[in-house]
Amino acid sequence: MIAASARIHPEAVIGPRTRIGEFCVIEQDVVIGADCVLEPYVYVKRWTTLGDGNEISAGTVLGTDPLDKNFQGDRSYLRMGNGNKIREHYTISRGTKPESVTTLGDGNYIMTSGHIAHNCTIGNNTVIASCALVAGHVEVEDQAFISGGVVIHQFSKIGRLAMIGGNTRVNMDVPPFFLCSGFDVEAKGLNIVGLKRAGFTLEQVGRLKKAYQILYRSGLKLDDALSRIETELPDENVQHLVRFIRGSHRGICRE
């Protein structure tokens, strides 16, 4: 199931039932799992690993050298899980420092004409829409939704089930469960649609809404607001929100 025009290094490992299209190039030290589909003109560079059931559309390059002046050509990695879809003309870099890793989890849907930079960590079941640019060392938690044209500053963190509106500049951390937009990213409320689709109950949504109000509209200092949220809202999702904010190094976006 390999096109005659494809070029595959003899040391590359290709799993069963994987289909490789015309003019694909697969370098040495590449592992591709079972049941994957690589459309024509996909280029998989050295030290890249793909799990099972990934679909990679035409013109995509995986495992590119980092776009980093400090990169010295050392071995580093791109590792991707299972069931991801990456659409046309996309690039994903491997890590910058020797033996470092760029990681994608499972079930992500990544649309056209964008870039995920070196040393990023992308969780599971995220959506990254067309023309979004994800800079180095960014972390994206599970089920986040990044709209088209979003640009994310290096070392930023996007929380679980957060949604970022189109053409937003993300230069601070985005807490989980929130809807954010604006030229410089601003909190706009809860990601209600995403929460409902994820199966959150009305009670769970209500507690997150109360946490949002305490965080942004109570007039309390951040530490005091987080302490009040912890005390009044004993809920696993709310506690995840508190841990995320307390662990933020860049600071979180504000209303």
C-alpha positions in Angstrom: 0.0 0.0 0.0 2.9 2.3 -0.8 2.9 4.4 -4.0 5.7 3.6 -6.4 6.9 7.2 -6.4 7.2 7.3 -2.6 10.7 7.3 -1.1 11.1 5.4 2.1 14.4 4.8 3.9 15.0 1.1 4.5 15.4 1.7 8.2 12.0 3.3 8.6 9.3 1.2 10.3 5.9 1.2 8.7 2.9 -0.5 10.4 0.4 -2.8 8.8 -2.4 -1.5 6.6 -0.8 2.0 6.4 -1.2 3.7 3.1 1.5 6.0 1.7 0.7 8.2 -1.2 2.5 9.5 -4.2 5.8 11.4 -3.7 5.9 11.0 0.0 9.3 11.0 1.6 10.0 9.1 4.9 13.5 9.4 6.4 15.4 7.0 8.6 14.6 6.6 12.3 10.9 7.1 11.6 8.2 4.9 13.0 4.7 5.0 11.6 2.0 2.8 13.2 -0.8 0.7 11.8 -3.7 2.0 9.7 -2.3 5.4 9.0 -2.9 7.4 5.8 -0.3 9.7 4.3 -1.6 11.6 1.4 0.7 12.7 -1.5 3.7 14.9 -0.8 3.8 14.3 2.9 7.4 14.5 4.3 8.2 12.7 7.6 11.6 13.7 8.8 14.1 11.9 11.0 13.3 11.0 14.7 9.5 11.2 14.2 7.1 8.6 15.6 3.4 8.3 14.7 1.0 6.0 16.5 -1.9 4.2 14.9 -4.8 5.5 12.8 -3.3 8.9 12.0 -4.4 10.7 8.8 -1.9 13.2 7.4 -3.0 15.4 4.4 -1.1 16.5 1.4 1.9 18.9 1.8 2.4 18.4 5.5 5.9 18.1 7.0 6.4 16.4 10.3 9.5 16.6 12.4 11.0 19.7 10.9 14.1 21.2 12.4 13.1 23.8 15.0 12.7 27.4 14.0 15.2 28.4 16.6 18.6 30.1 16.1 20.0 28.0 19.1 19.3 24.7 17.3 22.6 22.9 16.7 21.3 20.0 14.7 21.3 17.5 17.6 18.9 14.6 17.8 15.5 15.5 19.2 12.0 14.1 18.6 8.5 14.5 17.5 6.1 12.0 19.0 2.5 11.7 18.0 -0.2 9.4 19.5 -3.2 7.8 17.8 -6.1 8.9 15.7 -4.9 12.4 14.9 -6.0 14.2 11.7 -3.6 16.8 10.3 -4.9 18.7 7.2 -3.0 20.2 4.3 0.2 22.2 4.4 1.0 22.0 8.1 4.4 21.8 9.8 5.3 20.5 13.2 8.9 20.8 14.6 10.8 18.5 16.9 12.5 19.7 20.0 15.4 22.2 20.2 17.7 20.9 22.9 19.3 17.4 22.5 16.9 14.6 23.3 14.0 17.0 23.9 10.5 16.2 22.5 7.5 17.8 20.8 4.4 15.8 21.8 0.9 15.4 20.4 -1.6 13.1 22.1 -4.6 11.3 20.7 -7.6 12.4 18.6 -6.5 15.9 17.7 -7.9 17.6 14.7 -5.5 20.1 13.2 -6.6 22.1 10.3 -4.7 23.7 7.4 -1.7 26.0 6.9 -0.4 26.4 10.4 2.6 25.5 12.6 3.3 23.8 15.9 6.8 24.8 17.1 9.5 23.0 19.0 8.9 21.5 22.4 5.1 22.0 22.5 2.9 19.6 24.4 -0.5 19.1 22.8 -3.0 17.0 24.7 -5.9 14.9 23.5 -9.0 15.7 21.4 -8.0 19.4 20.8 -9.0 21.4 17.7 -6.5 23.8 16.2 -8.1 25.6 13.3 -6.6 26.9 10.1 -3.7 29.4 10.1 -3.2 29.2 13.9 0.5 29.5 15.0 1.7 27.8 18.1 5.1 29.0 19.3 7.7 27.0 21.2 7.1 25.4 24.6 3.4 26.0 24.5 1.2 23.5 26.4 -2.4 22.8 25.3 -4.5 20.7 27.6 -7.2 18.2 26.5 -10.3 19.3 24.5 -9.1 22.9 24.0 -10.4 24.7 20.9 -8.1 27.2 19.1 -9.8 29.1 16.4 -8.4 30.3 13.0 -5.7 32.9 12.9 -4.8 32.6 16.6 -1.2 33.3 17.5 0.2 31.9 20.8 3.3 33.3 22.4 6.0 30.9 23.5 5.7 29.3 27.0 2.0 30.1 27.2 -0.5 27.5 28.5 -4.0 26.8 27.3 -6.3 25.0 29.7 -8.7 22.1 29.2 -11.9 22.9 27.3 -10.8 26.5 26.8 -11.9 28.1 23.6 -10.0 30.9 22.0 -11.8 33.1 19.4 -10.4 33.8 16.0 -7.4 36.1 15.4 -6.6 36.5 19.1 -3.1 37.1 20.3 -2.5 34.8 23.3 0.3 36.3 25.4 -0.9 35.1 28.8 -2.1 31.7 30.1 -5.8 30.8 29.3 -7.5 29.1 32.2 -9.5 25.9 31.6 -13.2 26.0 30.7 -13.2 29.7 29.7 -14.1 31.5 26.5 -11.5 34.0 25.5 -11.0 36.5 22.6 -9.9 40.0 21.8 -6.8 41.4 20.2 -4.8 40.7 23.4 -6.5 37.6 24.9 -9.3 38.5 27.4 -11.7 36.3 29.3 -15.3 36.6 28.1 -17.1 33.9 30.2 -17.4 30.2 30.2 -17.1 28.0 27.1 -20.7 26.9 27.5 -21.0 25.1 24.2 -17.8 23.2 24.7 -18.8 22.2 28.3 -22.2 20.9 27.1 -20.7 18.9 24.3 -18.2 17.4 26.8 -21.2 16.2 28.9 -20.9 18.6 31.8 -24.1 18.8 34.0 -25.9 22.0 34.8 -24.6 21.7 38.4 -21.0 21.4 37.2 -21.4 24.4 34.8 -23.0 26.4 37.6 -20.1 25.8 39.9 -17.6 26.9 37.2 -19.7 30.0 36.6 -19.6 30.9 40.2 -15.8 30.3 40.2 -15.5 32.7 37.2 -17.5 35.4 39.0 -15.4 35.1 42.2 -12.2 35.2 40.1 -13.0 38.2 38.0 -15.9 40.1 39.6 -15.6 39.8 43.3 -12.9 42.5 43.7 -10.7 40.1 45.6 -6.9 39.8 45.1 -6.1 36.6 43.1 -4.8 34.6 46.1 -7.9 35.5 48.1 -10.2 34.7 45.2 -8.6 31.3 44.7 -8.9 30.5 48.4 -12.6 31.4 48.4 -13.2 29.3 45.3 -11.5 26.3 47.0 -13.5 26.7 50.1 -16.9 27.3 48.6 -16.8 25.1 45.5 -15.5 21.6 46.2 -15.7 20.3 42.7 -13.0 18.4 40.7 -13.2 20.7 37.7 -13.1 23.8 39.9 -10.1 22.4 41.7 -8.4 21.8 38.3 -9.0 25.4 37.5 -7.4 26.5 40.8 -4.4 24.3 40.3 -3.9 25.7 36.7 -4.0 29.3 37.9 -1.7 28.7 40.8 0.8 26.9 38.5 0.8 29.8 35.9 4.1 31.4 35.4 3.0 34.0 32.8 -0.1 35.0 34.6 -3.7 34.4 33.4 -5.7 36.5 31.0 -8.1 39.0 32.6 -11.6 40.2 31.8 
